[in-house]
C-alpha cells in the first residue's frame, strides 16, 4: 500500500512538472506573439486607453474620456490596417556575387503570391550591409509576381551581406506591426582594385618539390630533352637508347625546379596610415602581389591582423582581401605573427603605411631567416616611387597603385 502511494505521488509530481512546463511554453509563445505584433508604442497607447476609461467614472474628467476614446480609436484603426494576407514568397539574386570597387551591380528581388487568395500591400525592407533599401510591395493576385531591381555602384571594398527580405505590414502610427523574413541571405564580395604584374622570378630554391623555373640543367627531376655529349658531362646522365639510335652519346636535360613559398603580410593598424585611402591602396598592393603569385602556382600565406590563411586560388585571396579591416590591436612587429605561421617561407612581403618608421621596419626584419628574401612595400599616397636596399631587406615606396608593376619589375 505504501509503495502504491509513493508511486502515485511520484506520478502526480511528474504530471505537475509537465503541466508547468506546458503552461510556461504557452505563456512564452503568447508573450512572443504579443511582442512581435504590438510595438512598445502600441502597448503604451493601449495602457493609456485602459487607464483613462477606467478612471473617468471615478474622477468624472471629460479629458480622460476624450483621451481614452482617441487612444481606443487609434488602436482599433491600427489593428484594422495591419490585417491582410502577407503570404508572399521571395527570391533574392545578384547580377554577380563578386565585383571590384567601382563596378556596377544589380540586386533583383522577385516577390510571388503562390497562394489562392490575393495579398495585401506591404513594405519591403532589404538589408544591404549596414544600410537598408525600402520599397512598396503592391497587392498581388493569386499567381502574380512583382520584380524589384536595385542598381548601385560599388564605392568601397567590403563583404556585403544582402537579405533576407523583411516584409512589414502595419499602421502608419507604428502601433501594430507584422513582420516576416523571406528569401535567403546573399554574400557579395567587393574586391579591392588590383594591377597586373609581370612574372615574379625572385625567390630562393628551397627543395625539389616546387614549380618549373624555366632554367635548363643537367640534373633534376623534371625531364626536358636531350643534347649531345660534351667532355666533362656525367656519364650517369647518358640516355643509352637514344644514343644507340643517334650514333653518338646523348645527355639528358632537365628543367630546374624550385619551391618559393611566399608570405604576404599587411599591417592593419590605422595609426600606421595617413588616410583611409592610403590603407585601401595598401590592401590593393597586398592583393595584387598575392594574385600574381597564385597565378604562377606559388604557395602563398597571407596575414592580416588576426587572420592567417593559405588561399588556394586568386579568387579566394581576393575574397579574403575584401574583408580586411583596420585593427588598432594589431601587433606592431608584423614579423612575430608571420613567423609563427610561415617560418620557412623563401620570400616575405610586408605592406605597411607611410607612418611606419624606418627604425621600426629594421627591427621587424631582423627576426627573418637570412636565407629568405624580404621586401617591405610602404604605401605613401602621392609620394615618388623609390627603392632602397638595406642589409637584410628592400624598402620600396609606392606613391600610387600604378607604381607597383614598375617596382616589381625592378625587384624581379
C-alpha positions in Angstrom: 0.0 0.0 0.0 2.8 2.4 0.9 4.6 1.5 -2.4 1.4 2.4 -4.4 1.1 5.7 -2.5 4.8 6.6 -3.3 4.3 5.7 -7.0 1.1 7.7 -7.2 2.9 10.7 -5.5 5.8 10.5 -8.0 3.4 10.2 -10.9 1.5 13.3 -9.6 4.7 15.3 -9.3 5.8 14.3 -12.9 2.4 15.4 -14.2 2.6 18.6 -12.3 6.1 19.4 -13.7 4.9 18.5 -17.2 1.9 20.8 -16.8 4.1 23.6 -15.5 6.4 23.3 -18.5 3.5 23.3 -20.9 2.0 26.4 -19.3 5.3 28.1 -19.3 5.8 27.2 -23.0 2.4 28.6 -24.0 2.9 31.7 -21.9 6.2 32.3 -23.7 4.5 31.9 -27.1 1.7 34.3 -26.2 4.3 36.8 -24.9 6.3 36.4 -28.1 3.2 36.8 -30.2 2.1 40.0 -28.5 5.7 41.3 -28.5 6.1 40.5 -32.2 2.9 42.2 -33.3 2.4 45.1 -30.8 5.2 47.7 -30.5 6.1 49.3 -27.2 4.3 52.4 -28.5 1.2 50.3 -29.1 1.4 48.9 -25.6 1.6 52.5 -24.3 -1.4 53.6 -26.3 -3.4 50.5 -25.1 -2.5 51.2 -21.5 -3.4 54.8 -21.8 -6.8 53.9 -23.2 -7.5 51.4 -20.4 -6.4 53.7 -17.6 -8.2 56.7 -19.0 -11.5 54.9 -19.5 -11.2 53.2 -16.1 -10.6 56.5 -14.2 -13.3 58.5 -16.0 -16.3 57.0 -14.0 -14.3 57.7 -10.7 -13.0 61.2 -11.4 -15.5 62.4 -13.9 -12.9 64.2 -16.0 -14.1 64.5 -19.6 -10.5 65.0 -20.7 -9.8 61.4 -19.6 -12.8 60.2 -21.6 -11.6 62.0 -24.7 -8.1 60.7 -24.3 -9.4 57.1 -23.8 -11.6 57.4 -26.9 -8.8 58.8 -29.1 -6.4 56.1 -27.9 -9.0 53.3 -28.5 -9.8 54.6 -32.0 -6.1 54.8 -32.8 -5.5 51.2 -31.6 -8.6 49.9 -33.4 -7.5 51.6 -36.7 -4.0 50.2 -36.2 -5.4 46.7 -35.9 -7.6 47.1 -39.0 -4.7 48.5 -41.1 -2.4 45.7 -40.1 -4.8 42.9 -41.2 -4.4 41.2 -44.5 -2.7 38.3 -46.3 1.1 38.7 -46.5 1.9 35.1 -47.5 4.5 36.2 -50.1 7.3 34.1 -51.5 10.5 35.9 -52.2 13.8 35.1 -54.0 16.9 37.3 -54.0 19.7 37.2 -56.5 22.6 39.4 -57.6 24.0 40.1 -61.1 27.3 39.0 -59.7 28.4 37.9 -56.2 32.0 39.1 -56.9 32.7 42.6 -58.1 35.5 45.1 -58.0 35.4 48.5 -56.4 33.9 50.9 -58.9 31.8 48.3 -60.7 28.0 48.5 -61.2 25.8 45.7 -59.9 22.1 44.8 -59.6 20.2 43.2 -56.8 17.0 41.5 -58.0 14.1 40.7 -55.7 11.3 38.6 -57.0 8.1 38.5 -54.9 5.4 36.0 -55.7 2.0 35.2 -54.5 1.8 31.4 -54.5 -1.4 31.3 -52.5 -5.0 31.1 -53.7 -6.1 34.4 -52.3 -4.9 37.9 -53.1 -2.3 39.5 -50.8 -2.5 43.0 -49.3 0.0 45.7 -49.9 3.1 45.8 -47.6 6.5 47.3 -47.3 9.8 45.6 -48.1 13.0 46.2 -46.2 16.1 44.7 -47.8 19.3 44.9 -45.7 22.4 45.8 -47.7 25.2 45.6 -45.2 24.6 48.3 -42.7 22.1 50.2 -44.9 18.5 49.3 -45.8 16.7 49.6 -49.1 12.9 50.1 -48.6 10.2 49.7 -51.2 6.5 49.2 -51.5 5.0 45.8 -52.3 1.6 46.2 -54.1 -1.4 43.9 -53.8 -0.8 40.7 -55.7 -3.5 38.4 -57.1 -3.1 34.7 -56.9 -0.1 33.7 -59.1 1.0 37.3 -59.7 4.6 38.4 -59.1 6.5 41.6 -58.6 10.1 42.2 -59.5 12.2 45.0 -57.9 15.7 45.8 -59.2 18.1 47.8 -57.1 21.1 49.1 -59.1 24.1 50.8 -57.5 27.9 51.3 -58.0 30.3 49.8 -55.5 32.3 52.6 -53.9 34.3 50.7 -51.2 35.7 47.3 -50.6 33.6 45.1 -48.4 32.0 41.8 -47.7 28.4 42.8 -48.2 25.5 40.8 -46.6 22.3 41.1 -48.6 19.0 40.0 -47.2 16.9 38.3 -46.1 14.0 40.4 -47.2 11.8 41.7 -44.4 8.1 42.1 -45.3 6.3 44.5 -43.0 2.6 45.2 -42.6 1.3 47.7 -40.1 -0.3 51.1 -39.4 1.3 54.5 -40.0 1.2 55.2 -36.3 3.6 52.3 -35.6 1.3 50.7 -33.0 0.8 47.3 -34.6 3.4 45.6 -36.7 3.5 42.3 -38.6 7.0 41.4 -39.9 8.3 38.2 -41.5 11.6 37.3 -43.2 11.7 35.9 -46.7 14.3 34.8 -49.1 17.9 33.7 -48.5 20.9 35.8 -47.4 23.5 36.5 -50.1 27.1 37.4 -49.5 28.6 39.9 -52.0 32.4 40.2 -52.2 33.5 43.7 -53.3 37.2 43.1 -54.2 39.9 45.7 -54.0 41.4 47.2 -57.1 44.4 45.3 -58.4 47.0 45.8 -61.1 48.6 43.3 -63.4 52.2 42.4 -62.6 54.9 40.8 -64.7 56.3 37.4 -63.8 57.8 37.3 -60.4 61.1 35.4 -60.7 62.6 36.4 -57.4 62.8 33.6 -54.9 65.1 31.2 -53.2 65.2 27.5 -54.3 64.1 25.5 -51.2 63.8 21.9 -52.4 63.0 19.9 -55.5 59.2 19.7 -55.0 58.2 23.0 -56.5 57.4 24.5 -59.8 59.5 24.6 -63.1 61.8 27.7 -63.1 62.5 27.9 -66.9 66.2 27.1 -66.4 67.7 24.0 -68.1 70.1 22.0 -66.0 71.7 18.6 -66.2 70.4 17.1 -63.0 66.9 17.5 -61.6 63.5 15.7 -61.6 61.6 17.4 -64.5 62.8 15.9 -67.8 63.2 18.4 -70.5 65.0 16.9 -73.5 68.3 15.6 -74.9 71.6 17.1 -76.1 74.8 15.8 -77.4 77.6 14.8 -75.0 80.4 17.3 -74.3 83.6 16.5 -72.4 83.1 16.6 -68.7 79.5 15.5 -68.7 78.4 12.9 -66.1 78.1 9.6 -67.9 75.3 8.7 -65.5 73.1 11.2 -67.4 73.6 9.4 -70.8 70.4 8.2 -72.4 71.7 4.9 -73.9 68.7 4.0 -76.0 68.7 7.4 -77.7 72.5 7.3 -78.0 72.3 4.0 -79.9 69.7 5.4 -82.3 71.6 8.7 -82.9 75.1 7.1 -83.1 76.5 9.5 -80.5 76.2 10.0 -76.8 73.1 11.9 -75.8 72.8 13.5 -72.4 69.5 14.0 -70.5 68.5 17.6 -69.7 66.1 18.7 -67.0 64.2 21.9 -66.2 65.2 23.2 -62.8 62.5 23.1 -60.2 62.3 25.2 -57.2 59.8 25.9 -54.4 59.1 29.5 -53.5 56.8 29.8 -50.5 55.7 33.4 -50.4 54.4 35.1 -47.2 52.3 38.2 -47.6 51.7 40.3 -44.5 49.8 43.6 -44.4 49.8 45.9 -41.4 46.2 46.8 -40.4 46.8 49.3 -37.6 45.2 52.5 -38.7 47.8 54.6 -36.8 50.3 53.5 -39.4 48.4 55.1 -42.3 47.9 58.8 -43.0 44.4 58.4 -44.6 41.8 55.8 -45.2 42.7 56.0 -49.0 46.2 55.0 -48.2 45.0 52.0 -46.3 42.9 50.9 -49.3 46.0 51.3 -51.6 47.9 49.1 -49.2 45.2 46.4 -49.5 45.4 46.7 -53.3 49.2 46.2 -53.2 48.8 43.2 -50.9 46.1 41.7 -53.2 47.9 42.4 -56.4 51.1 40.6 -55.4 49.1 37.6 -54.0 47.1 37.2 -57.2 50.2 37.2 -59.3 51.9 34.6 -57.0 48.9 32.3 -57.2 48.6 32.7 -61.0 52.2 31.4 -61.0 51.3 28.4 -58.8 53.5 29.7 -56.0 52.3 28.7 -52.5 51.1 31.8 -50.6 50.5 32.5 -46.9 48.5 35.7 -46.1 48.5 37.5 -42.8 46.2 40.4 -41.9 45.7 41.3 -38.3 44.4 38.1 -36.6 43.7 36.4 -39.9 46.2 33.8 -41.2 45.2 31.8 -44.3 46.6 29.9 -47.2 44.4 30.7 -50.2 44.1 28.0 -52.9 43.4 30.4 -55.8 43.3 34.0 -56.7 39.6 34.3 -56.2 39.8 33.0 -52.6 42.6 35.5 -51.9 40.5 38.4 -53.2 37.5 37.3 -51.2 39.7 37.4 -48.1 41.1 40.8 -49.0 37.6 42.1 -49.3 37.2 41.6 -45.5 40.4 43.2 -44.3 39.5 45.9 -41.8 41.6 48.2 -39.6 42.5 46.9 -36.2 44.3 49.1 -33.6 45.2 45.9 -31.6 47.4 44.7 -34.5 50.9 43.7 -33.3 53.3 46.4 -34.4 56.0 43.9 -35.1 54.4 42.1 -38.0 57.3 39.6 -38.2 56.3 37.9 -34.9 53.0 36.6 -36.1 54.2 36.0 -39.6 57.0 33.7 -38.5 54.6 31.8 -36.3 52.5 30.7 -39.3 55.1 30.8 -42.1 58.6 30.2 -40.6 60.0 28.5 -43.7 59.0 30.9 -46.5 61.6 31.9 -49.0 60.1 35.3 -49.8 58.5 37.7 -47.3 56.4 40.7 -48.4 55.3 43.2 -45.8 52.9 46.0 -46.8 52.9 49.0 -44.3 51.7 52.6 -44.2 53.6 55.8 -44.6 53.6 56.4 -40.8 55.6 53.2 -40.1 59.0 54.4 -39.0 62.2 53.1 -40.7 63.8 52.1 -37.4 60.7 50.0 -36.6 60.9 48.3 -40.0 64.6 47.5 -39.5 63.9 45.9 -36.1 60.9 44.0 -37.6 63.0 42.4 -40.4 65.9 41.3 -38.2 64.0 38.3 -37.0 63.5 36.9 -40.5 65.7 34.0 -41.7 68.8 35.1 -43.5 68.2 32.6 -46.3 64.9 34.3 -47.2 64.4 37.5 -49.2 62.3 40.3 -47.7 60.6 43.3 -49.4 58.8 45.9 -47.5 56.3 47.9 -49.6 55.4 51.2 -48.0 52.2 52.8 -49.2 52.6 56.5 -49.2 49.9 58.2 -51.2 51.2 60.9 -53.6 54.9 60.2 -52.9 57.5 59.5 -55.6 58.3 55.8 -56.1 61.6 54.8 -54.7 63.6 51.6 -54.0 66.2 51.4 -51.2 68.4 48.4 -50.4 69.3 47.6 -46.8 71.3 44.8 -45.4 68.5 42.3 -45.0 65.6 43.8 -46.8 64.5 46.0 -49.6 62.2 49.0 -49.0 60.0 50.2 -51.8 57.8 53.3 -51.6 54.6 53.1 -53.6 53.0 56.5 -54.3 50.1 55.2 -56.4 48.9 51.7 -57.3 50.2 52.1 -60.9 53.7 52.3 -59.5 53.6 48.7 -58.3 54.3 47.0 -61.7 57.3 49.2 -62.3 58.7 48.5 -58.8 58.1 44.7 -59.0 59.7 44.7 -62.4 62.9 46.1 -60.9 62.8 43.8 -57.9 62.2 40.7 -60.1 
